[in-house]
Amino acid sequence: MEICCEAARAVRRLGYEPHVAFLSYSSFGNPMGERSDKVREAVEMLDAREDIDFEYEGEMPPELALDPESRGNYPFMRLTQPANVLIMPAIHSASISTKLVQSLGAATVVGPILLGLSKSVQICPLSASVSKILMMAQMAAYERPLAELAEG
């Protein structure tokens, strides 16, 4: 749940309104399973908080999170826009998904980004392209002044 809140803050700092989707293989509990239970628990934890100021929904497959037309069968959904923050049930899911999207060229992938540290730090893999290294350096440079402003 804290990962979700930190990601939403980062998206807002970049100038976007966060729309968070908790991804799963199931659609709101159908079919049930251990992985989807963890996702559902995270959503319930957010539901219990009063300080959440962004849209979120889950558990859902990616097509519901990203394609508004596929949501017709789910009129109760809280997302009013396609998700721009995707929370995966485990790090292996996130890694596989990110690499698939990058390989297909279907989107620009930013990150992974390290958030919540006291200093601005980003890590690039050895195989990173020049543009990826430049993007991560920009993220680190952008994050530093914000951290200094927060300190007062």
N, C-alpha and C positions, 0 to 999 in steps of 0.2 A: 504494500500500500504506500509506503514512503517513496518507493521508486516512482510510482505513479505521480505523486504530488510534486516531487523534485523535477520530473520530466515536464509536467504541466507548467511549472514556474519557468523552466528554461525556454519552453516554446513561447510563453508570454513575453519573456525578455527579448526574444528574437522578433517580436512584433506580430505574433499570430495569436489568435484565440484558440486555446487547447480544446480538442474534442478527442477524448480518450476512449479507446476500445480495449477491453480485456479479451484477448483471443483464446480460443479453445477449439477443439474438434467438435464440441457439442453446441447446440443452440438453446441457451437458457435451460440447461439441465436435461436435454434429450439428445443423445443417450447419456445416462449417468456414468460417472467414472471417477477414479481417484484424482486424476489431473484436473478435471473440470470442477471437482469439489473445491480444490485449492483456489481456483480462479473465482468461483462463486463466493468463497469466504472473503477474499480480498474486496470484492464489490460490496459485500455486506458490511465490512469494516468501514468503507467509505460512506455507505449509507448512514451509519451511526454517527458520523462526524457532522458537526454543524458549520465548520469553517471551510468547506469545499466550495470553491467559486468557479468551477468549470464543469462542462458536460462530461459524463462518463457513462459507459454501459458495458455489460458483459454478462455471462460469458457467451461468446459468439464466434463463428468462423469468419475468416477475413472478408468474404464477399458481403456479409451483412455490415461489417465495419466500413467498408470502402465504397459500396455501391448503393446509393439511396433507393434505386428501383427495386432492389432485392428485399427491401424492408416492408413491403406491402402486407405481408403475412404477420407482421409484428408491430401492430399499431401502438403498443405500449412502450416502444423504444424511446429512450431519452435523448439519443443523439439527433440533432437537427441538421447536421452537416456530416460529410464523410469524415472519418477519423483521421487525425493528423498525428496522433500518438498511439502506437500499438504496443500493448503490454502483453508479453508472451508468458506462458506458464512455466518456462524453464529456460536456462541459458542456451541449451542445445537447440531449442525451438527457435530462439532469436537468431542464433548464429546461422542455422540452416536457411531460415527465411531471408535474412539479409543477403547471404551469398547468392541465393536464387534470384532475388530481385536485381542484384548487381549484374549477374551473368546474363539475365534476359534484357537488361537495359531498360526496364520498365519504369524506373524512377531514379531520381538522384538520392543516393543514400548519404546521409550526414552522420558520421560517427563510425564506431561507437564513441560517445562523448562521456568523459568522466565528469560527474556532477557532485556537488556537495562537499568538496574538499576545501580546506582553508586556503590553499594556493591554486592558481590556475595551472592545471597540468592536462595535457592530452598525450596519447600514445599512438604512434603510427607503426604498423607492421613493417618488417623489412621489405616486403614486396610492394609497399605503397608507391603509387605513381607520384610524380611531381605535383600534379593538381591536388591529390589527396593530402600530401604533406602541407601544401600551401593552405588548403581549407582548414586543416587541423591547427595550423599556426594561427590562422585568423580567429578560430574559435577560442584558442587560449588567450590571444590578445584582447578579444572582445570581452571575455569573462573576467579578466583581471580588474579593469576599472569598475565593473559592477560590484565585485567583492570589496574593493576599497571604499566605494560609496556606502555599502552596507555597514562597514565598520565604523563609519561616522566621521 
